[in-house]
Every structure is written in structure tokens, then in C-alpha cells.
């Protein structure tokens, strides 16, 4: 059974806590999931609209992803 990408990303964020987008991609790749930056952006936007995560810019190329409690 294949889980939706939203659920996989949300579980990884819950497991690790606050992290950057590059760290999230590398953690997902360690678990064997190949994800593009475009797919990650869409998934993070969906999770942010649902009010589950908050995404903010750290630098020009780096974003911070944190779980909304």
C-alpha cells in the first residue's frame, strides 16, 4: 500500500521536529523516497494550508519547516 506523500512528509517532520528543507529531502532520500523540489514545495504548501506546518525563510535558498502545535 502506498501512502500519500503528504502523510509521509508530515510523519518525517513529526519525527525529526524543526528542520530545513534540504535536511527534509535528505532524510526522505535516506528512507528510499526520491522526491523533487517541486513535489516538496507542493506538499509543503498543502500542509501549510491545512495548518499543520509553518514554513519560513531562513536565507535566500533555505527554508525552516516546523510543526504547528
N, CA, C and O atoms as a Tripos MOL2 file, in Angstrom:
@<TRIPOS>MOLECULE
protein
  276   275    69     0     0
PROTEIN
NO_CHARGES

@<TRIPOS>ATOM
      1 N           0.8390   -1.1710    0.0000 N.3       1 UNK1
      2 CA          0.0000    0.0000    0.0000 C.3       1 UNK1
      3 C           0.8900    1.2420    0.0000 C.2       1 UNK1
      4 O           1.8370    1.3450    0.7800 O.2       1 UNK1
      5 N           0.5720    2.1660   -0.8740 N.am      2 UNK2
      6 CA          1.3700    3.3740   -0.9970 C.3       2 UNK2
      7 C           0.6670    4.5130   -0.2730 C.2       2 UNK2
      8 O          -0.5030    4.7930   -0.5330 O.2       2 UNK2
      9 N           1.3810    5.1680    0.6360 N.am      3 UNK3
     10 CA          0.8260    6.2760    1.3960 C.3       3 UNK3
     11 C           0.9830    7.5760    0.6240 C.2       3 UNK3
     12 O           1.9320    7.7330   -0.1440 O.2       3 UNK3
     13 N           0.0630    8.5050    0.8220 N.am      4 UNK4
     14 CA          0.2140    9.8130    0.1560 C.3       4 UNK4
     15 C           1.4760   10.5200    0.6280 C.2       4 UNK4
     16 O           1.8920   10.3800    1.7790 O.2       4 UNK4
     17 N           2.0690   11.2710   -0.2680 N.am      5 UNK5
     18 CA          3.3030   11.9850    0.0290 C.3       5 UNK5
     19 C           3.1170   12.9460    1.1920 C.2       5 UNK5
     20 O           4.0300   13.1320    1.9960 O.2       5 UNK5
     21 N           1.9360   13.5620    1.2860 N.am      6 UNK6
     22 CA          1.6470   14.4770    2.4010 C.3       6 UNK6
     23 C           1.8290   13.7840    3.7360 C.2       6 UNK6
     24 O           2.4370   14.3410    4.6500 O.2       6 UNK6
     25 N           1.3090   12.5790    3.8540 N.am      7 UNK7
     26 CA          1.4020   11.8420    5.1180 C.3       7 UNK7
     27 C           2.8410   11.4640    5.4430 C.2       7 UNK7
     28 O           3.2600   11.5380    6.5980 O.2       7 UNK7
     29 N           3.5910   11.0600    4.4350 N.am      8 UNK8
     30 CA          4.9820   10.6660    4.6590 C.3       8 UNK8
     31 C           5.7990   11.8650    5.1270 C.2       8 UNK8
     32 O           6.5820   11.7570    6.0700 O.2       8 UNK8
     33 N           5.6170   13.0070    4.4670 N.am      9 UNK9
     34 CA          6.3600   14.2120    4.8250 C.3       9 UNK9
     35 C           5.9750   14.6730    6.2220 C.2       9 UNK9
     36 O           6.8450   15.0430    7.0100 O.2       9 UNK9
     37 N           4.6850   14.6570    6.5430 N.am     10 UNK10
     38 CA          4.2350   15.0870    7.8610 C.3      10 UNK10
     39 C           4.7910   14.1790    8.9610 C.2      10 UNK10
     40 O           5.2060   14.6730   10.0100 O.2      10 UNK10
     41 N           4.8040   12.8880    8.7440 N.am     11 UNK11
     42 CA          5.3580   11.9660    9.7290 C.3      11 UNK11
     43 C           6.8510   12.2070    9.9410 C.2      11 UNK11
     44 O           7.3440   12.1260   11.0660 O.2      11 UNK11
     45 N           7.5680   12.5040    8.8590 N.am     12 UNK12
     46 CA          9.0070   12.7730    8.9840 C.3      12 UNK12
     47 C           9.2420   14.0590    9.7730 C.2      12 UNK12
     48 O          10.1710   14.1280   10.5780 O.2      12 UNK12
     49 N           8.4110   15.0760    9.5500 N.am     13 UNK13
     50 CA          8.5500   16.3300   10.2910 C.3      13 UNK13
     51 C           8.2330   16.1010   11.7700 C.2      13 UNK13
     52 O           8.9190   16.6410   12.6380 O.2      13 UNK13
     53 N           7.2040   15.3070   12.0640 N.am     14 UNK14
     54 CA          6.8670   14.9880   13.4550 C.3      14 UNK14
     55 C           8.0010   14.2240   14.1210 C.2      14 UNK14
     56 O           8.2950   14.4490   15.2950 O.2      14 UNK14
     57 N           8.6350   13.3290   13.3850 N.am     15 UNK15
     58 CA          9.7140   12.5040   13.9280 C.3      15 UNK15
     59 C          10.9620   13.3310   14.2460 C.2      15 UNK15
     60 O          11.5790   13.1560   15.2970 O.2      15 UNK15
     61 N          11.3220   14.2180   13.3430 N.am     16 UNK16
     62 CA         12.5650   14.9710   13.4840 C.3      16 UNK16
     63 C          12.3550   16.2710   14.2400 C.2      16 UNK16
     64 O          13.2200   16.6750   15.0170 O.2      16 UNK16
     65 N          11.2380   16.9270   14.0320 N.am     17 UNK17
     66 CA         10.9850   18.2300   14.6430 C.3      17 UNK17
     67 C          11.2650   19.3300   13.6360 C.2      17 UNK17
     68 O          10.9870   19.1730   12.4470 O.2      17 UNK17
     69 N          11.8080   20.4310   14.0990 N.am     18 UNK18
     70 CA         12.1230   21.5470   13.2120 C.3      18 UNK18
     71 C          13.3410   21.2100   12.3660 C.2      18 UNK18
     72 O          14.3460   20.7240   12.8850 O.2      18 UNK18
     73 N          13.2540   21.4670   11.0610 N.am     19 UNK19
     74 CA         14.3590   21.1810   10.1750 C.3      19 UNK19
     75 C          14.2820   22.0650    8.9410 C.2      19 UNK19
     76 O          13.2780   22.7410    8.7150 O.2      19 UNK19
     77 N          15.3320   22.0580    8.1530 N.am     20 UNK20
     78 CA         15.3460   22.8390    6.9150 C.3      20 UNK20
     79 C          14.8430   21.9600    5.7690 C.2      20 UNK20
     80 O          14.7350   20.7410    5.9030 O.2      20 UNK20
     81 N          14.5400   22.6020    4.6490 N.am     21 UNK21
     82 CA         14.0320   21.8480    3.5080 C.3      21 UNK21
     83 C          15.0800   20.8910    2.9470 C.2      21 UNK21
     84 O          14.7360   19.7990    2.4950 O.2      21 UNK21
     85 N          16.3470   21.2810    2.9690 N.am     22 UNK22
     86 CA         17.4070   20.3830    2.4930 C.3      22 UNK22
     87 C          17.5610   19.1670    3.4010 C.2      22 UNK22
     88 O          17.7770   18.0540    2.9210 O.2      22 UNK22
     89 N          17.4520   19.3780    4.7010 N.am     23 UNK23
     90 CA         17.5200   18.2560    5.6490 C.3      23 UNK23
     91 C          16.3460   17.3120    5.4450 C.2      23 UNK23
     92 O          16.5030   16.0940    5.5360 O.2      23 UNK23
     93 N          15.1660   17.8680    5.1690 N.am     24 UNK24
     94 CA         13.9850   17.0360    4.9420 C.3      24 UNK24
     95 C          14.1560   16.1790    3.6980 C.2      24 UNK24
     96 O          13.8300   14.9920    3.7160 O.2      24 UNK24
     97 N          14.6610   16.7610    2.6260 N.am     25 UNK25
     98 CA         14.8780   15.9940    1.3920 C.3      25 UNK25
     99 C          15.8980   14.8870    1.6290 C.2      25 UNK25
    100 O          15.7040   13.7630    1.1680 O.2      25 UNK25
    101 N          16.9750   15.1860    2.3390 N.am     26 UNK26
    102 CA         17.9910   14.1490    2.5890 C.3      26 UNK26
    103 C          17.4470   13.0470    3.4990 C.2      26 UNK26
    104 O          17.7750   11.8770    3.3030 O.2      26 UNK26
    105 N          16.6240   13.3980    4.4890 N.am     27 UNK27
    106 CA         16.0250   12.3790    5.3560 C.3      27 UNK27
    107 C          15.0650   11.4930    4.5700 C.2      27 UNK27
    108 O          15.0210   10.2830    4.7910 O.2      27 UNK27
    109 N          14.3060   12.0730    3.6670 N.am     28 UNK28
    110 CA         13.3880   11.2780    2.8540 C.3      28 UNK28
    111 C          14.1530   10.3700    1.8980 C.2      28 UNK28
    112 O          13.7380    9.2380    1.6510 O.2      28 UNK28
    113 N          15.2630   10.8570    1.3620 N.am     29 UNK29
    114 CA         16.0730   10.0250    0.4740 C.3      29 UNK29
    115 C          16.7330    8.8790    1.2300 C.2      29 UNK29
    116 O          16.9190    7.7990    0.6700 O.2      29 UNK29
    117 N          17.0900    9.1000    2.4990 N.am     30 UNK30
    118 CA         17.6460    8.0110    3.3170 C.3      30 UNK30
    119 C          16.6140    6.9060    3.5140 C.2      30 UNK30
    120 O          16.9680    5.7330    3.6270 O.2      30 UNK30
    121 N          15.3260    7.2850    3.5570 N.am     31 UNK31
    122 CA         14.2600    6.3030    3.7060 C.3      31 UNK31
    123 C          13.8760    5.6540    2.3820 C.2      31 UNK31
    124 O          12.9830    4.8080    2.3410 O.2      31 UNK31
    125 N          14.5520    6.0490    1.2910 N.am     32 UNK32
    126 CA         14.3020    5.4160   -0.0020 C.3      32 UNK32
    127 C          13.2550    6.1130   -0.8400 C.2      32 UNK32
    128 O          12.7760    5.5390   -1.8180 O.2      32 UNK32
    129 N          12.8860    7.3210   -0.4920 N.am     33 UNK33
    130 CA         11.8710    8.0580   -1.2470 C.3      33 UNK33
    131 C          12.5420    9.1510   -2.0620 C.2      33 UNK33
    132 O          13.1320   10.0730   -1.5000 O.2      33 UNK33
    133 N          12.4570    9.0530   -3.3670 N.am     34 UNK34
    134 CA         13.0150   10.0790   -4.2480 C.3      34 UNK34
    135 C          11.9520   11.1530   -4.4560 C.2      34 UNK34
    136 O          10.8560   10.8590   -4.9340 O.2      34 UNK34
    137 N          12.2680   12.3870   -4.1010 N.am     35 UNK35
    138 CA         11.3170   13.4840   -4.1970 C.3      35 UNK35
    139 C          12.0100   14.6760   -4.8460 C.2      35 UNK35
    140 O          13.1630   14.9820   -4.5400 O.2      35 UNK35
    141 N          11.2940   15.3420   -5.7410 N.am     36 UNK36
    142 CA         11.8440   16.5300   -6.3740 C.3      36 UNK36
    143 C          11.5120   17.7510   -5.5260 C.2      36 UNK36
    144 O          10.6440   17.6970   -4.6550 O.2      36 UNK36
    145 N          12.2060   18.8420   -5.7880 N.am     37 UNK37
    146 CA         11.9540   20.0820   -5.0510 C.3      37 UNK37
    147 C          10.5530   20.5910   -5.3520 C.2      37 UNK37
    148 O           9.8870   21.1240   -4.4650 O.2      37 UNK37
    149 N          10.0970   20.4340   -6.5870 N.am     38 UNK38
    150 CA          8.7480   20.8750   -6.9580 C.3      38 UNK38
    151 C           7.6830   20.0910   -6.1980 C.2      38 UNK38
    152 O           6.7030   20.6700   -5.7300 O.2      38 UNK38
    153 N           7.8700   18.7740   -6.0730 N.am     39 UNK39
    154 CA          6.9150   17.9550   -5.3130 C.3      39 UNK39
    155 C           6.9270   18.3280   -3.8370 C.2      39 UNK39
    156 O           5.8790   18.3690   -3.1920 O.2      39 UNK39
    157 N           8.1150   18.6010   -3.3070 N.am     40 UNK40
    158 CA          8.2100   19.0010   -1.9090 C.3      40 UNK40
    159 C           7.5180   20.3420   -1.6820 C.2      40 UNK40
    160 O           6.8190   20.5210   -0.6840 O.2      40 UNK40
    161 N           7.7120   21.2820   -2.6030 N.am     41 UNK41
    162 CA          7.0630   22.5860   -2.4740 C.3      41 UNK41
    163 C           5.5490   22.4600   -2.4630 C.2      41 UNK41
    164 O           4.8820   23.1020   -1.6520 O.2      41 UNK41
    165 N           4.9970   21.6420   -3.3530 N.am     42 UNK42
    166 CA          3.5510   21.4560   -3.4130 C.3      42 UNK42
    167 C           3.0280   20.8010   -2.1370 C.2      42 UNK42
    168 O           1.9880   21.1890   -1.6050 O.2      42 UNK42
    169 N           3.7630   19.8100   -1.6590 N.am     43 UNK43
    170 CA          3.3530   19.1150   -0.4410 C.3      43 UNK43
    171 C           3.4170   20.0450    0.7650 C.2      43 UNK43
    172 O           2.5070   20.0450    1.5950 O.2      43 UNK43
    173 N           4.4760   20.8340    0.8690 N.am     44 UNK44
    174 CA          4.5910   21.7750    1.9900 C.3      44 UNK44
    175 C           3.4980   22.8360    1.9260 C.2      44 UNK44
    176 O           2.9800   23.2510    2.9630 O.2      44 UNK44
    177 N           3.1430   23.2800    0.7240 N.am     45 UNK45
    178 CA          2.0680   24.2560    0.5740 C.3      45 UNK45
    179 C           0.7430   23.6610    1.0390 C.2      45 UNK45
    180 O          -0.0270   24.3270    1.7320 O.2      45 UNK45
    181 N           0.4730   22.4120    0.6640 N.am     46 UNK46
    182 CA         -0.7480   21.7410    1.1190 C.3      46 UNK46
    183 C          -0.7850   21.6340    2.6430 C.2      46 UNK46
    184 O          -1.8090   21.9250    3.2600 O.2      46 UNK46
    185 N           0.3170   21.2220    3.2450 N.am     47 UNK47
    186 CA          0.3770   21.0750    4.6970 C.3      47 UNK47
    187 C           0.2490   22.4210    5.3990 C.2      47 UNK47
    188 O          -0.3260   22.5070    6.4850 O.2      47 UNK47
    189 N           0.7830   23.4680    4.7810 N.am     48 UNK48
    190 CA          0.6720   24.7980    5.3710 C.3      48 UNK48
    191 C          -0.7620   25.3240    5.2700 C.2      48 UNK48
    192 O          -1.2440   25.9810    6.1920 O.2      48 UNK48
    193 N          -1.4410   25.0410    4.1670 N.am     49 UNK49
    194 CA         -2.8430   25.4470    4.0100 C.3      49 UNK49
    195 C          -3.7150   24.7300    5.0260 C.2      49 UNK49
    196 O          -4.6380   25.3240    5.5830 O.2      49 UNK49
    197 N          -3.4310   23.4550    5.2730 N.am     50 UNK50
    198 CA         -4.1930   22.6940    6.2700 C.3      50 UNK50
    199 C          -3.8730   23.1320    7.6940 C.2      50 UNK50
    200 O          -4.5670   22.7300    8.6280 O.2      50 UNK50
    201 N          -2.8410   23.9440    7.8790 N.am     51 UNK51
    202 CA         -2.4820   24.4370    9.2010 C.3      51 UNK51
    203 C          -1.6710   23.4600   10.0200 C.2      51 UNK51
    204 O          -1.6600   23.5460   11.2480 O.2      51 UNK51
    205 N          -0.9890   22.5300    9.3680 N.am     52 UNK52
    206 CA         -0.2280   21.5050   10.0780 C.3      52 UNK52
    207 C           1.2360   21.8750   10.2630 C.2      52 UNK52
    208 O           1.8550   21.4740   11.2490 O.2      52 UNK52
    209 N           1.8000   22.6390    9.3210 N.am     53 UNK53
    210 CA          3.1900   23.0600    9.4100 C.3      53 UNK53
    211 C           3.2870   24.5490    9.1250 C.2      53 UNK53
    212 O           2.3620   25.1620    8.5920 O.2      53 UNK53
    213 N           4.4280   25.1130    9.4930 N.am     54 UNK54
    214 CA          4.7330   26.5080    9.1910 C.3      54 UNK54
    215 C           6.0760   26.5240    8.4800 C.2      54 UNK54
    216 O           7.0440   25.9250    8.9490 O.2      54 UNK54
    217 N           6.1290   27.2100    7.3470 N.am     55 UNK55
    218 CA          7.3560   27.2960    6.5590 C.3      55 UNK55
    219 C           7.7920   28.7530    6.5260 C.2      55 UNK55
    220 O           7.0050   29.6340    6.1790 O.2      55 UNK55
    221 N           9.0420   29.0050    6.8860 N.am     56 UNK56
    222 CA          9.5710   30.3680    6.8650 C.3      56 UNK56
    223 C          10.9600   30.3410    6.2400 C.2      56 UNK56
    224 O          11.6450   29.3190    6.2520 O.2      56 UNK56
    225 N          11.3550   31.4740    5.7010 N.am     57 UNK57
    226 CA         12.6600   31.5770    5.0470 C.3      57 UNK57
    227 C          13.7380   31.8810    6.0760 C.2      57 UNK57
    228 O          13.5910   32.7880    6.8960 O.2      57 UNK57
    229 N          14.8230   31.1130    6.0260 N.am     58 UNK58
    230 CA         15.9990   31.3810    6.8430 C.3      58 UNK58
    231 C          16.9820   32.2480    6.0730 C.2      58 UNK58
    232 O          17.4330   33.2830    6.5630 O.2      58 UNK58
    233 N          17.3020   31.8200    4.8770 N.am     59 UNK59
    234 CA         18.1580   32.5760    3.9730 C.3      59 UNK59
    235 C          17.4920   32.5810    2.6090 C.2      59 UNK59
    236 O          16.3530   32.1350    2.4670 O.2      59 UNK59
    237 N          18.1880   33.0760    1.6210 N.am     60 UNK60
    238 CA         17.6180   33.1470    0.2800 C.3      60 UNK60
    239 C          17.2800   31.7610   -0.2750 C.2      60 UNK60
    240 O          16.2920   31.6040   -0.9930 O.2      60 UNK60
    241 N          18.0850   30.7750    0.0500 N.am     61 UNK61
    242 CA         17.9180   29.4320   -0.5110 C.3      61 UNK61
    243 C          17.5060   28.3760    0.5010 C.2      61 UNK61
    244 O          17.4400   27.1960    0.1570 O.2      61 UNK61
    245 N          17.2310   28.7650    1.7290 N.am     62 UNK62
    246 CA         16.9770   27.7860    2.7870 C.3      62 UNK62
    247 C          15.6980   28.1550    3.5430 C.2      62 UNK62
    248 O          15.4880   29.3050    3.9300 O.2      62 UNK62
    249 N          14.8470   27.1330    3.7400 N.am     63 UNK63
    250 CA         13.5940   27.3550    4.4700 C.3      63 UNK63
    251 C          13.5650   26.5130    5.7260 C.2      63 UNK63
    252 O          14.1280   25.4190    5.7680 O.2      63 UNK63
    253 N          12.9050   27.0280    6.7500 N.am     64 UNK64
    254 CA         12.7260   26.3130    8.0090 C.3      64 UNK64
    255 C          11.3080   25.7560    8.0300 C.2      64 UNK64
    256 O          10.3470   26.4730    7.7520 O.2      64 UNK64
    257 N          11.1870   24.4930    8.3580 N.am     65 UNK65
    258 CA          9.8890   23.8230    8.4220 C.3      65 UNK65
    259 C           9.6790   23.4030    9.8540 C.2      65 UNK65
    260 O          10.5070   22.7000   10.4340 O.2      65 UNK65
    261 N           8.5610   23.8390   10.4310 N.am     66 UNK66
    262 CA          8.2660   23.4850   11.8170 C.3      66 UNK66
    263 C           6.8220   23.0480   11.9450 C.2      66 UNK66
    264 O           5.9480   23.4970   11.2040 O.2      66 UNK66
    265 N           6.5950   22.1850   12.8760 N.am     67 UNK67
    266 CA          5.2740   21.6400   13.1430 C.3      67 UNK67
    267 C           4.4700   22.6600   13.9500 C.2      67 UNK67
    268 O           4.9920   23.2620   14.8890 O.2      67 UNK67
    269 N           3.2160   22.8510   13.5890 N.am     68 UNK68
    270 CA          2.3340   23.7460   14.3340 C.3      68 UNK68
    271 C           1.7220   22.9420   15.4650 C.2      68 UNK68
    272 O           1.1410   21.8800   15.2410 O.2      68 UNK68
    273 N           1.8550   23.4540   16.6850 N.am     69 UNK69
    274 CA          1.3060   22.7220   17.8380 C.3      69 UNK69
    275 C           0.0190   23.3290   18.3030 C.2      69 UNK69
    276 O          -0.5820   22.8430   19.2610 O.2      69 UNK69
@<TRIPOS>BOND
     1     1     2 1
     2     2     3 1
     3     3     4 2
     4     3     5 am
     5     5     6 1
     6     6     7 1
     7     7     8 2
     8     7     9 am
     9     9    10 1
    10    10    11 1
    11    11    12 2
    12    11    13 am
    13    13    14 1
    14    14    15 1
    15    15    16 2
    16    15    17 am
    17    17    18 1
    18    18    19 1
    19    19    20 2
    20    19    21 am
    21    21    22 1
    22    22    23 1
    23    23    24 2
    24    23    25 am
    25    25    26 1
    26    26    27 1
    27    27    28 2
    28    27    29 am
    29    29    30 1
    30    30    31 1
    31    31    32 2
    32    31    33 am
    33    33    34 1
    34    34    35 1
    35    35    36 2
    36    35    37 am
    37    37    38 1
    38    38    39 1
    39    39    40 2
    40    39    41 am
    41    41    42 1
    42    42    43 1
    43    43    44 2
    44    43    45 am
    45    45    46 1
    46    46    47 1
    47    47    48 2
    48    47    49 am
    49    49    50 1
    50    50    51 1
    51    51    52 2
    52    51    53 am
    53    53    54 1
    54    54    55 1
    55    55    56 2
    56    55    57 am
    57    57    58 1
    58    58    59 1
    59    59    60 2
    60    59    61 am
    61    61    62 1
    62    62    63 1
    63    63    64 2
    64    63    65 am
    65    65    66 1
    66    66    67 1
    67    67    68 2
    68    67    69 am
    69    69    70 1
    70    70    71 1
    71    71    72 2
    72    71    73 am
    73    73    74 1
    74    74    75 1
    75    75    76 2
    76    75    77 am
    77    77    78 1
    78    78    79 1
    79    79    80 2
    80    79    81 am
    81    81    82 1
    82    82    83 1
    83    83    84 2
    84    83    85 am
    85    85    86 1
    86    86    87 1
    87    87    88 2
    88    87    89 am
    89    89    90 1
    90    90    91 1
    91    91    92 2
    92    91    93 am
    93    93    94 1
    94    94    95 1
    95    95    96 2
    96    95    97 am
    97    97    98 1
    98    98    99 1
    99    99   100 2
   100    99   101 am
   101   101   102 1
   102   102   103 1
   103   103   104 2
   104   103   105 am
   105   105   106 1
   106   106   107 1
   107   107   108 2
   108   107   109 am
   109   109   110 1
   110   110   111 1
   111   111   112 2
   112   111   113 am
   113   113   114 1
   114   114   115 1
   115   115   116 2
   116   115   117 am
   117   117   118 1
   118   118   119 1
   119   119   120 2
   120   119   121 am
   121   121   122 1
   122   122   123 1
   123   123   124 2
   124   123   125 am
   125   125   126 1
   126   126   127 1
   127   127   128 2
   128   127   129 am
   129   129   130 1
   130   130   131 1
   131   131   132 2
   132   131   133 am
   133   133   134 1
   134   134   135 1
   135   135   136 2
   136   135   137 am
   137   137   138 1
   138   138   139 1
   139   139   140 2
   140   139   141 am
   141   141   142 1
   142   142   143 1
   143   143   144 2
   144   143   145 am
   145   145   146 1
   146   146   147 1
   147   147   148 2
   148   147   149 am
   149   149   150 1
   150   150   151 1
   151   151   152 2
   152   151   153 am
   153   153   154 1
   154   154   155 1
   155   155   156 2
   156   155   157 am
   157   157   158 1
   158   158   159 1
   159   159   160 2
   160   159   161 am
   161   161   162 1
   162   162   163 1
   163   163   164 2
   164   163   165 am
   165   165   166 1
   166   166   167 1
   167   167   168 2
   168   167   169 am
   169   169   170 1
   170   170   171 1
   171   171   172 2
   172   171   173 am
   173   173   174 1
   174   174   175 1
   175   175   176 2
   176   175   177 am
   177   177   178 1
   178   178   179 1
   179   179   180 2
   180   179   181 am
   181   181   182 1
   182   182   183 1
   183   183   184 2
   184   183   185 am
   185   185   186 1
   186   186   187 1
   187   187   188 2
   188   187   189 am
   189   189   190 1
   190   190   191 1
   191   191   192 2
   192   191   193 am
   193   193   194 1
   194   194   195 1
   195   195   196 2
   196   195   197 am
   197   197   198 1
   198   198   199 1
   199   199   200 2
   200   199   201 am
   201   201   202 1
   202   202   203 1
   203   203   204 2
   204   203   205 am
   205   205   206 1
   206   206   207 1
   207   207   208 2
   208   207   209 am
   209   209   210 1
   210   210   211 1
   211   211   212 2
   212   211   213 am
   213   213   214 1
   214   214   215 1
   215   215   216 2
   216   215   217 am
   217   217   218 1
   218   218   219 1
   219   219   220 2
   220   219   221 am
   221   221   222 1
   222   222   223 1
   223   223   224 2
   224   223   225 am
   225   225   226 1
   226   226   227 1
   227   227   228 2
   228   227   229 am
   229   229   230 1
   230   230   231 1
   231   231   232 2
   232   231   233 am
   233   233   234 1
   234   234   235 1
   235   235   236 2
   236   235   237 am
   237   237   238 1
   238   238   239 1
   239   239   240 2
   240   239   241 am
   241   241   242 1
   242   242   243 1
   243   243   244 2
   244   243   245 am
   245   245   246 1
   246   246   247 1
   247   247   248 2
   248   247   249 am
   249   249   250 1
   250   250   251 1
   251   251   252 2
   252   251   253 am
   253   253   254 1
   254   254   255 1
   255   255   256 2
   256   255   257 am
   257   257   258 1
   258   258   259 1
   259   259   260 2
   260   259   261 am
   261   261   262 1
   262   262   263 1
   263   263   264 2
   264   263   265 am
   265   265   266 1
   266   266   267 1
   267   267   268 2
   268   267   269 am
   269   269   270 1
   270   270   271 1
   271   271   272 2
   272   271   273 am
   273   273   274 1
   274   274   275 1
   275   275   276 2
@<TRIPOS>SUBSTRUCTURE
     1 UNK1         2 RESIDUE 1 A UNK
     2 UNK2         6 RESIDUE 1 A UNK
     3 UNK3        10 RESIDUE 1 A UNK
     4 UNK4        14 RESIDUE 1 A UNK
     5 UNK5        18 RESIDUE 1 A UNK
     6 UNK6        22 RESIDUE 1 A UNK
     7 UNK7        26 RESIDUE 1 A UNK
     8 UNK8        30 RESIDUE 1 A UNK
     9 UNK9        34 RESIDUE 1 A UNK
    10 UNK10       38 RESIDUE 1 A UNK
    11 UNK11       42 RESIDUE 1 A UNK
    12 UNK12       46 RESIDUE 1 A UNK
    13 UNK13       50 RESIDUE 1 A UNK
    14 UNK14       54 RESIDUE 1 A UNK
    15 UNK15       58 RESIDUE 1 A UNK
    16 UNK16       62 RESIDUE 1 A UNK
    17 UNK17       66 RESIDUE 1 A UNK
    18 UNK18       70 RESIDUE 1 A UNK
    19 UNK19       74 RESIDUE 1 A UNK
    20 UNK20       78 RESIDUE 1 A UNK
    21 UNK21       82 RESIDUE 1 A UNK
    22 UNK22       86 RESIDUE 1 A UNK
    23 UNK23       90 RESIDUE 1 A UNK
    24 UNK24       94 RESIDUE 1 A UNK
    25 UNK25       98 RESIDUE 1 A UNK
    26 UNK26      102 RESIDUE 1 A UNK
    27 UNK27      106 RESIDUE 1 A UNK
    28 UNK28      110 RESIDUE 1 A UNK
    29 UNK29      114 RESIDUE 1 A UNK
    30 UNK30      118 RESIDUE 1 A UNK
    31 UNK31      122 RESIDUE 1 A UNK
    32 UNK32      126 RESIDUE 1 A UNK
    33 UNK33      130 RESIDUE 1 A UNK
    34 UNK34      134 RESIDUE 1 A UNK
    35 UNK35      138 RESIDUE 1 A UNK
    36 UNK36      142 RESIDUE 1 A UNK
    37 UNK37      146 RESIDUE 1 A UNK
    38 UNK38      150 RESIDUE 1 A UNK
    39 UNK39      154 RESIDUE 1 A UNK
    40 UNK40      158 RESIDUE 1 A UNK
    41 UNK41      162 RESIDUE 1 A UNK
    42 UNK42      166 RESIDUE 1 A UNK
    43 UNK43      170 RESIDUE 1 A UNK
    44 UNK44      174 RESIDUE 1 A UNK
    45 UNK45      178 RESIDUE 1 A UNK
    46 UNK46      182 RESIDUE 1 A UNK
    47 UNK47      186 RESIDUE 1 A UNK
    48 UNK48      190 RESIDUE 1 A UNK
    49 UNK49      194 RESIDUE 1 A UNK
    50 UNK50      198 RESIDUE 1 A UNK
    51 UNK51      202 RESIDUE 1 A UNK
    52 UNK52      206 RESIDUE 1 A UNK
    53 UNK53      210 RESIDUE 1 A UNK
    54 UNK54      214 RESIDUE 1 A UNK
    55 UNK55      218 RESIDUE 1 A UNK
    56 UNK56      222 RESIDUE 1 A UNK
    57 UNK57      226 RESIDUE 1 A UNK
    58 UNK58      230 RESIDUE 1 A UNK
    59 UNK59      234 RESIDUE 1 A UNK
    60 UNK60      238 RESIDUE 1 A UNK
    61 UNK61      242 RESIDUE 1 A UNK
    62 UNK62      246 RESIDUE 1 A UNK
    63 UNK63      250 RESIDUE 1 A UNK
    64 UNK64      254 RESIDUE 1 A UNK
    65 UNK65      258 RESIDUE 1 A UNK
    66 UNK66      262 RESIDUE 1 A UNK
    67 UNK67      266 RESIDUE 1 A UNK
    68 UNK68      270 RESIDUE 1 A UNK
    69 UNK69      274 RESIDUE 1 A UNK
